């Protein structure tokens, strides 16, 4: 096992590849393109695991991330309303690979038309209820204006619609996730009835993981977190513990026998401040003995609070722990944990991620 002396993030390749294979098999059944979101891992090497499974198109969350992956991938969607202040970088990237942009306002389209040098694909961000970004699904006037404008542009090729069913993350269990998915689909069906010639791309890990049937009008899926999963996904029913591919290993620096707790070197700068509710208590991660790192049935305790560098873990049988022992933590949010750590280990190999 890896010799750990400070907070260290470990990644299980076998579990990750299994998660990719499982979803790829599902979408292939319905002739749907899997365009995975790379914001979860942000790694050139992990990206190759997708390529090995036949993935040819990817999703990113920023122009910077598109630039990072553009040497290795030639079909990239930036699934975030485009930041027009990065137009120079965008022009540079679009010289060497196919870029798809997400828009939700006419003013952005007009700016792109005037300032882009190379042809790009345009997708309208559609809001089906999450209320984070996008044009409301039944605002056919604004949608039509953008489509019509693109039809006269020399650099903008309108391809279709993108939606993120982010409200599935507010679900409590599998039935709610699938119910939210079905309600969102009905709204997109109205859009498809009006514009049947265009693509519809959706993407969220909860519904992508649980739904077993996709309608014909769905062109592609763009989930990201499914490759690693995390404790939040487990808490809402998206996955089993055995599907979670990341563990943060942290040293115990103090033991408090009187209160049944240990203090670890591992805080919010490593995990973020995300938490789940566990029996009316906040949980910032599940803890396991290091030697039981991938044996999910032997939980040692949970992180009850985090400060910047430290975490307090309520443990079972505090007498079993001493200063210098290692605990393996399943994080609440793998995407944020990976981003904060900047690297992870696969067996003995350290893999670095994109840095801004």
Secondary structure, DSSP 8 states (H G I E B T S, - for coil): ----SS-EEEE-HHHHHHHHHHHHHHHHHTT-EE--BTTTT--HHHHHHHHHTT---EEESSHHHHHHHTTT-SEEEEEEE--GGGHHHHHHHTTTSEEEEEE--HHHHHHHHHH-SS-EEEEEEEESS--SSSEETT-HHHHHHHHHHHHT-SSEEEEEEEE--GGGGG-SSHHHHHHHHHHHHHHHHHHHHH-TTSEEEE--HHHHHH-----TT--EE---GGGT--HHHHHHTSS-GGG--EEEEEEEEEEETTTTEEEEE--HHHH-S--EEETTEEESEEEEEGGGTT-TT-EEEEEEEE-SSEEEEEESSGGG--TT-EEEEEES-HHHHHHHH-EEEETTEEEE----
